Amino acid sequence: MQTKRTIFPNKGLPYLLLAPQLVITFVFFLWPAGQAVKSSFEREDPFGFRTTFVWFENYQRLFREPSYINSLWTSLVFSVAVTAISMGVSLLLAVAVNRLLRSGRIYTTLLVWPYAVAPVVAGILWWFMFNPTIGILPYVLDALGINWNHRVNANHAMILIVLAASWKQISYNFLFFVAGLQSVPQSLTEAAAIDGAGPFKRFWTIVFPLLSPTTFFLLIVNINYAMFDTFGIIDASTSGGPAGATNTLVYKVYADGFLGLNIGSSSAQSVVLMAIVIALTAIQFRYVERRVQY
């Protein structure tokens, strides 16, 4: 079978079509990243009148700072919790919806709505629900013997931002899991059912391995989401408190750079954060992808 190929008579046309995307990538991604790397080797006064090249001094101070080490640990706990909860709940919901025939589209539409909510709005929404003074959930928890106050309790604050960030991401994961489940051949599960395999065994031995490409993709997306895209949720709900208990790496970059006006340290933190995410993604492609069945 002969495949058709698109041939451009003008050799410069493909580059012209790619030019807008290349310009956007350079202006909004490559150039800011280069500026961050440059600033991480400099010390600048808060008003920008004087800049001194200090080599790796910003990085050395960074890893001697207890608050930054605490932010590393906080980001690790937060990212693992958000990824596990959002992917686990979304997979459970996708399996439940996939079993519905007539009303599946209605449930899908309802479950997708939270993804349209802005991160700041999601943070404010959960802040209102868990507010110790006006929130409804603290009254429910108080009846169970739990004195909820995320403004003074570090564990409560972490639970709040984990729930808010997971709720925001579940819809995104749900869409991909539903699409993946619908692509699984029914003949395989029916054959396993005829052989006597129960629902759980059919899912774990047949359906879930076939979902491994989707799961691998969502694993990378969710880690990047927890590392970068949860700033609005944290800022609106806890502002990194109490006492830095929810001060993740991305929020500390903002707090030191925009609030503390320490541009050099903030740039170094952003470079380290970018390196961590690149390293995690490389490790996932190097080791986790081996278990993916395409």
DRENDO-1510 file (C-alpha; in Angstrom, 1 decimal, always signed):
<recs>
REC; n; res; u; v; w
REC; 1; MET; +0.0; +0.0; +0.0 .
REC; 2; GLN; +1.5; +3.3; -1.1 .
REC; 3; THR; +1.3; +6.1; +1.5 .
REC; 4; LYS; +0.6; +9.7; +0.5 .
REC; 5; ARG; +3.1; +12.4; +1.4 .
REC; 6; THR; +2.5; +16.1; +1.5 .
REC; 7; ILE; +5.1; +17.9; -0.6 .
REC; 8; PHE; +5.5; +21.7; -0.2 .
REC; 9; PRO; +6.6; +23.3; -3.5 .
REC; 10; ASN; +8.1; +26.2; -1.5 .
REC; 11; LYS; +10.8; +24.9; +0.9 .
REC; 12; GLY; +10.4; +27.9; +3.1 .
REC; 13; LEU; +6.7; +27.4; +3.7 .
REC; 14; PRO; +7.1; +24.8; +6.5 .
REC; 15; TYR; +9.4; +27.1; +8.4 .
REC; 16; LEU; +7.0; +30.0; +7.9 .
REC; 17; LEU; +4.1; +27.9; +9.3 .
REC; 18; LEU; +6.3; +27.0; +12.3 .
REC; 19; ALA; +7.5; +30.5; +12.9 .
REC; 20; PRO; +4.6; +31.7; +15.2 .
REC; 21; GLN; +4.9; +28.7; +17.5 .
REC; 22; LEU; +8.7; +29.1; +17.6 .
REC; 23; VAL; +8.5; +32.8; +18.4 .
REC; 24; ILE; +6.0; +32.1; +21.2 .
REC; 25; THR; +8.2; +29.3; +22.6 .
REC; 26; PHE; +11.3; +31.6; +22.5 .
REC; 27; VAL; +9.6; +34.7; +24.0 .
REC; 28; PHE; +7.5; +33.0; +26.7 .
REC; 29; PHE; +9.7; +29.9; +27.6 .
REC; 30; LEU; +13.3; +29.9; +26.4 .
REC; 31; TRP; +14.1; +33.6; +27.0 .
REC; 32; PRO; +12.6; +33.7; +30.5 .
REC; 33; ALA; +14.4; +30.4; +31.4 .
REC; 34; GLY; +17.7; +31.9; +30.2 .
REC; 35; GLN; +17.1; +35.0; +32.2 .
REC; 36; ALA; +16.4; +32.9; +35.3 .
REC; 37; VAL; +19.6; +31.0; +34.8 .
REC; 38; LYS; +21.6; +34.2; +34.4 .
REC; 39; SER; +20.0; +35.9; +37.4 .
REC; 40; SER; +20.7; +32.8; +39.6 .
REC; 41; PHE; +24.5; +33.7; +39.3 .
REC; 42; GLU; +23.9; +37.3; +40.3 .
REC; 43; ARG; +23.2; +39.3; +43.4 .
REC; 44; GLU; +20.9; +42.3; +42.7 .
REC; 45; ASP; +19.7; +44.9; +45.1 .
REC; 46; PRO; +15.9; +45.2; +45.5 .
REC; 47; PHE; +15.7; +48.3; +43.3 .
REC; 48; GLY; +17.8; +46.9; +40.5 .
REC; 49; PHE; +20.5; +49.6; +40.7 .
REC; 50; ARG; +23.4; +47.3; +41.2 .
REC; 51; THR; +24.1; +43.8; +40.0 .
REC; 52; THR; +27.1; +41.6; +41.1 .
REC; 53; PHE; +28.2; +38.3; +39.6 .
REC; 54; VAL; +28.6; +35.9; +42.5 .
REC; 55; TRP; +28.9; +32.5; +40.7 .
REC; 56; PHE; +27.4; +29.7; +42.8 .
REC; 57; GLU; +26.9; +31.7; +46.0 .
REC; 58; ASN; +23.1; +31.8; +45.6 .
REC; 59; TYR; +23.0; +28.0; +45.3 .
REC; 60; GLN; +25.3; +27.5; +48.2 .
REC; 61; ARG; +23.2; +29.7; +50.5 .
REC; 62; LEU; +20.1; +28.0; +49.2 .
REC; 63; PHE; +21.0; +24.5; +50.4 .
REC; 64; ARG; +22.2; +25.9; +53.7 .
REC; 65; GLU; +18.8; +27.5; +54.4 .
REC; 66; PRO; +16.5; +25.4; +56.6 .
REC; 67; SER; +13.4; +26.9; +55.2 .
REC; 68; TYR; +14.4; +25.8; +51.7 .
REC; 69; ILE; +15.1; +22.2; +52.9 .
REC; 70; ASN; +11.6; +22.3; +54.5 .
REC; 71; SER; +10.1; +23.4; +51.2 .
REC; 72; LEU; +11.7; +20.5; +49.4 .
REC; 73; TRP; +10.2; +18.0; +51.9 .
REC; 74; THR; +6.8; +19.8; +51.7 .
REC; 75; SER; +6.8; +19.7; +47.9 .
REC; 76; LEU; +7.6; +16.0; +48.0 .
REC; 77; VAL; +4.8; +15.1; +50.3 .
REC; 78; PHE; +2.4; +17.4; +48.5 .
REC; 79; SER; +3.2; +16.1; +45.0 .
REC; 80; VAL; +3.0; +12.4; +46.0 .
REC; 81; ALA; -0.3; +13.0; +47.8 .
REC; 82; VAL; -1.9; +15.0; +45.0 .
REC; 83; THR; -0.7; +12.6; +42.3 .
REC; 84; ALA; -1.9; +9.5; +44.2 .
REC; 85; ILE; -5.3; +10.9; +45.2 .
REC; 86; SER; -6.2; +12.6; +41.9 .
REC; 87; MET; -5.2; +9.6; +39.8 .
REC; 88; GLY; -6.7; +7.0; +42.1 .
REC; 89; VAL; -10.1; +8.8; +42.5 .
REC; 90; SER; -10.3; +9.7; +38.8 .
REC; 91; LEU; -9.6; +6.0; +37.8 .
REC; 92; LEU; -12.3; +4.9; +40.2 .
REC; 93; LEU; -14.8; +7.3; +38.7 .
REC; 94; ALA; -13.8; +6.5; +35.1 .
REC; 95; VAL; -14.4; +2.7; +35.8 .
REC; 96; ALA; -17.8; +3.5; +37.3 .
REC; 97; VAL; -18.8; +5.7; +34.4 .
REC; 98; ASN; -17.6; +3.3; +31.8 .
REC; 99; ARG; -20.0; +0.7; +33.2 .
REC; 100; LEU; -22.9; +3.0; +32.5 .
REC; 101; LEU; -24.5; +2.9; +29.1 .
REC; 102; ARG; -27.3; +5.5; +28.8 .
REC; 103; SER; -26.3; +8.1; +31.4 .
REC; 104; GLY; -22.5; +7.9; +30.9 .
REC; 105; ARG; -22.3; +11.2; +28.9 .
REC; 106; ILE; -24.2; +13.0; +31.6 .
REC; 107; TYR; -21.9; +11.9; +34.4 .
REC; 108; THR; -18.9; +12.6; +32.2 .
REC; 109; THR; -20.1; +16.2; +31.7 .
REC; 110; LEU; -20.7; +16.7; +35.4 .
REC; 111; LEU; -17.4; +15.4; +36.4 .
REC; 112; VAL; -15.5; +17.5; +33.9 .
REC; 113; TRP; -16.9; +20.8; +35.1 .
REC; 114; PRO; -14.3; +21.3; +38.0 .
REC; 115; TYR; -11.5; +21.4; +35.5 .
REC; 116; ALA; -12.9; +24.7; +34.1 .
REC; 117; VAL; -12.5; +26.3; +37.5 .
REC; 118; ALA; -9.4; +28.6; +37.9 .
REC; 119; PRO; -6.9; +27.5; +40.5 .
REC; 120; VAL; -7.4; +30.6; +42.6 .
REC; 121; VAL; -11.2; +30.1; +42.6 .
REC; 122; ALA; -10.6; +26.5; +43.6 .
REC; 123; GLY; -8.4; +27.6; +46.5 .
REC; 124; ILE; -10.9; +30.2; +47.7 .
REC; 125; LEU; -13.8; +27.7; +47.4 .
REC; 126; TRP; -12.0; +25.1; +49.6 .
REC; 127; TRP; -10.9; +27.9; +51.9 .
REC; 128; PHE; -14.5; +28.9; +52.5 .
REC; 129; MET; -15.6; +25.3; +53.1 .
REC; 130; PHE; -12.8; +24.7; +55.6 .
REC; 131; ASN; -12.8; +28.1; +57.2 .
REC; 132; PRO; -12.9; +27.6; +61.0 .
REC; 133; THR; -15.3; +30.6; +61.5 .
REC; 134; ILE; -17.8; +30.4; +58.6 .
REC; 135; GLY; -17.1; +27.1; +56.9 .
REC; 136; ILE; -19.5; +24.2; +57.1 .
REC; 137; LEU; -17.0; +21.4; +57.1 .
REC; 138; PRO; -15.4; +22.4; +60.4 .
REC; 139; TYR; -18.8; +22.2; +62.1 .
REC; 140; VAL; -19.2; +18.6; +60.7 .
REC; 141; LEU; -15.7; +17.7; +61.9 .
REC; 142; ASP; -16.3; +19.2; +65.3 .
REC; 143; ALA; -19.2; +16.9; +65.7 .
REC; 144; LEU; -16.8; +14.0; +65.1 .
REC; 145; GLY; -14.4; +15.3; +67.7 .
REC; 146; ILE; -11.9; +17.0; +65.3 .
REC; 147; ASN; -11.1; +20.6; +66.1 .
REC; 148; TRP; -10.3; +21.8; +62.6 .
REC; 149; ASN; -8.1; +25.0; +62.2 .
REC; 150; HIS; -5.8; +25.1; +59.2 .
REC; 151; ARG; -4.6; +28.5; +60.2 .
REC; 152; VAL; -2.6; +27.1; +63.1 .
REC; 153; ASN; -2.4; +23.4; +62.5 .
REC; 154; ALA; +0.2; +22.4; +59.9 .
REC; 155; ASN; -1.3; +19.0; +59.1 .
REC; 156; HIS; -4.7; +20.6; +58.6 .
REC; 157; ALA; -3.3; +23.1; +56.2 .
REC; 158; MET; -1.5; +20.4; +54.2 .
REC; 159; ILE; -4.7; +18.3; +54.0 .
REC; 160; LEU; -6.6; +21.4; +52.7 .
REC; 161; ILE; -4.3; +22.2; +49.8 .
REC; 162; VAL; -3.9; +18.5; +48.9 .
REC; 163; LEU; -7.7; +18.1; +48.7 .
REC; 164; ALA; -8.1; +21.4; +46.8 .
REC; 165; ALA; -5.4; +20.5; +44.3 .
REC; 166; SER; -6.6; +16.9; +43.8 .
REC; 167; TRP; -10.2; +18.0; +43.3 .
REC; 168; LYS; -9.0; +20.4; +40.6 .
REC; 169; GLN; -7.0; +17.8; +38.7 .
REC; 170; ILE; -9.4; +14.8; +39.0 .
REC; 171; SER; -11.5; +16.0; +36.0 .
REC; 172; TYR; -8.4; +16.1; +33.7 .
REC; 173; ASN; -7.3; +12.6; +34.7 .
REC; 174; PHE; -10.9; +11.4; +34.4 .
REC; 175; LEU; -11.2; +12.3; +30.8 .
REC; 176; PHE; -8.1; +10.4; +29.8 .
REC; 177; PHE; -9.0; +7.3; +31.8 .
REC; 178; VAL; -12.5; +7.2; +30.3 .
REC; 179; ALA; -11.0; +7.4; +26.8 .
REC; 180; GLY; -8.5; +4.7; +27.7 .
REC; 181; LEU; -11.2; +2.4; +29.1 .
REC; 182; GLN; -13.4; +2.8; +26.1 .
REC; 183; SER; -10.5; +1.7; +23.8 .
REC; 184; VAL; -10.1; -1.6; +25.7 .
REC; 185; PRO; -11.6; -4.4; +23.6 .
REC; 186; GLN; -14.6; -5.9; +25.2 .
REC; 187; SER; -13.8; -9.3; +23.8 .
REC; 188; LEU; -10.9; -9.6; +26.1 .
REC; 189; THR; -12.8; -9.0; +29.3 .
REC; 190; GLU; -15.7; -11.1; +28.1 .
REC; 191; ALA; -13.3; -14.0; +27.4 .
REC; 192; ALA; -11.8; -13.6; +30.9 .
REC; 193; ALA; -15.3; -13.6; +32.4 .
REC; 194; ILE; -16.2; -16.8; +30.6 .
REC; 195; ASP; -13.0; -18.4; +32.0 .
REC; 196; GLY; -14.2; -17.5; +35.5 .
REC; 197; ALA; -12.2; -14.3; +36.3 .
REC; 198; GLY; -13.9; -12.0; +38.7 .
REC; 199; PRO; -14.3; -8.2; +38.1 .
REC; 200; PHE; -11.3; -7.2; +40.1 .
REC; 201; LYS; -9.0; -9.8; +38.5 .
REC; 202; ARG; -10.3; -8.8; +35.0 .
REC; 203; PHE; -9.5; -5.2; +35.7 .
REC; 204; TRP; -6.0; -5.9; +37.3 .
REC; 205; THR; -4.8; -8.4; +34.7 .
REC; 206; ILE; -6.4; -7.1; +31.5 .
REC; 207; VAL; -7.8; -3.6; +31.7 .
REC; 208; PHE; -5.1; -1.9; +33.9 .
REC; 209; PRO; -2.1; -3.2; +31.8 .
REC; 210; LEU; -3.8; -1.8; +28.7 .
REC; 211; LEU; -4.2; +1.5; +30.4 .
REC; 212; SER; -0.5; +1.7; +31.2 .
REC; 213; PRO; +0.3; +4.3; +28.4 .
REC; 214; THR; -2.5; +6.6; +29.7 .
REC; 215; THR; -1.4; +6.0; +33.3 .
REC; 216; PHE; +2.3; +6.8; +32.4 .
REC; 217; PHE; +1.2; +10.0; +30.6 .
REC; 218; LEU; -0.9; +11.2; +33.5 .
REC; 219; LEU; +1.8; +10.4; +36.0 .
REC; 220; ILE; +4.1; +12.9; +34.3 .
REC; 221; VAL; +1.4; +15.5; +33.8 .
REC; 222; ASN; +0.3; +15.2; +37.5 .
REC; 223; ILE; +3.8; +15.6; +38.9 .
REC; 224; ASN; +4.3; +18.7; +36.8 .
REC; 225; TYR; +0.9; +20.0; +37.8 .
REC; 226; ALA; +1.7; +19.5; +41.5 .
REC; 227; MET; +5.1; +21.2; +41.1 .
REC; 228; PHE; +4.1; +24.2; +39.0 .
REC; 229; ASP; +0.4; +24.7; +38.6 .
REC; 230; THR; -0.8; +24.7; +42.2 .
REC; 231; PHE; +0.6; +28.1; +43.1 .
REC; 232; GLY; -2.8; +29.8; +42.8 .
REC; 233; ILE; -4.5; +27.2; +45.1 .
REC; 234; ILE; -1.8; +27.6; +47.8 .
REC; 235; ASP; -1.8; +31.4; +47.6 .
REC; 236; ALA; -5.6; +31.6; +47.9 .
REC; 237; SER; -6.0; +29.1; +50.6 .
REC; 238; THR; -3.0; +29.1; +53.0 .
REC; 239; SER; -0.4; +31.5; +51.6 .
REC; 240; GLY; +2.3; +29.1; +52.4 .
REC; 241; GLY; +1.4; +29.0; +56.1 .
REC; 242; PRO; +1.1; +28.3; +58.9 .
REC; 243; ALA; +4.9; +28.8; +59.6 .
REC; 244; GLY; +5.8; +27.6; +56.2 .
REC; 245; ALA; +4.0; +24.3; +56.5 .
REC; 246; THR; +2.5; +24.6; +52.9 .
REC; 247; ASN; +5.4; +26.6; +51.5 .
REC; 248; THR; +6.2; +24.5; +48.4 .
REC; 249; LEU; +9.0; +25.1; +46.1 .
REC; 250; VAL; +7.0; +27.1; +43.5 .
REC; 251; TYR; +5.4; +29.2; +46.2 .
REC; 252; LYS; +8.8; +29.9; +47.9 .
REC; 253; VAL; +10.1; +31.2; +44.5 .
REC; 254; TYR; +7.2; +33.7; +44.5 .
REC; 255; ALA; +7.6; +34.6; +48.2 .
REC; 256; ASP; +11.4; +35.2; +48.0 .
REC; 257; GLY; +11.4; +36.9; +44.6 .
REC; 258; PHE; +8.3; +39.0; +44.5 .
REC; 259; LEU; +7.6; +39.6; +48.2 .
REC; 260; GLY; +11.2; +39.4; +49.6 .
REC; 261; LEU; +12.7; +41.0; +46.5 .
REC; 262; ASN; +15.6; +38.5; +46.6 .
REC; 263; ILE; +15.9; +38.0; +42.9 .
REC; 264; GLY; +19.1; +36.0; +42.9 .
REC; 265; SER; +17.9; +33.4; +45.4 .
REC; 266; SER; +14.5; +33.2; +43.7 .
REC; 267; SER; +16.1; +32.6; +40.3 .
REC; 268; ALA; +18.3; +29.9; +41.8 .
REC; 269; GLN; +15.3; +28.2; +43.3 .
REC; 270; SER; +13.5; +28.3; +39.9 .
REC; 271; VAL; +16.5; +26.7; +38.2 .
REC; 272; VAL; +16.6; +24.0; +40.9 .
REC; 273; LEU; +12.9; +23.4; +40.5 .
REC; 274; MET; +13.2; +23.1; +36.8 .
REC; 275; ALA; +16.1; +20.7; +37.1 .
REC; 276; ILE; +14.1; +18.5; +39.6 .
REC; 277; VAL; +11.2; +18.2; +37.2 .
REC; 278; ILE; +13.4; +17.5; +34.2 .
REC; 279; ALA; +15.2; +14.8; +36.3 .
REC; 280; LEU; +12.0; +13.2; +37.4 .
REC; 281; THR; +10.6; +13.2; +33.9 .
REC; 282; ALA; +13.9; +11.6; +32.6 .
REC; 283; ILE; +13.8; +8.9; +35.3 .
REC; 284; GLN; +10.2; +8.1; +34.5 .
REC; 285; PHE; +11.0; +7.7; +30.8 .
REC; 286; ARG; +14.1; +5.7; +31.6 .
REC; 287; TYR; +12.7; +3.2; +34.1 .
REC; 288; VAL; +8.9; +3.5; +34.5 .
REC; 289; GLU; +8.2; +3.4; +30.7 .
REC; 290; ARG; +9.7; -0.1; +30.6 .
REC; 291; ARG; +6.5; -1.4; +32.2 .
REC; 292; VAL; +4.3; +0.4; +29.8 .
REC; 293; GLN; +2.6; -1.9; +27.3 .
REC; 294; TYR; +1.9; -0.1; +24.0 .
</recs>
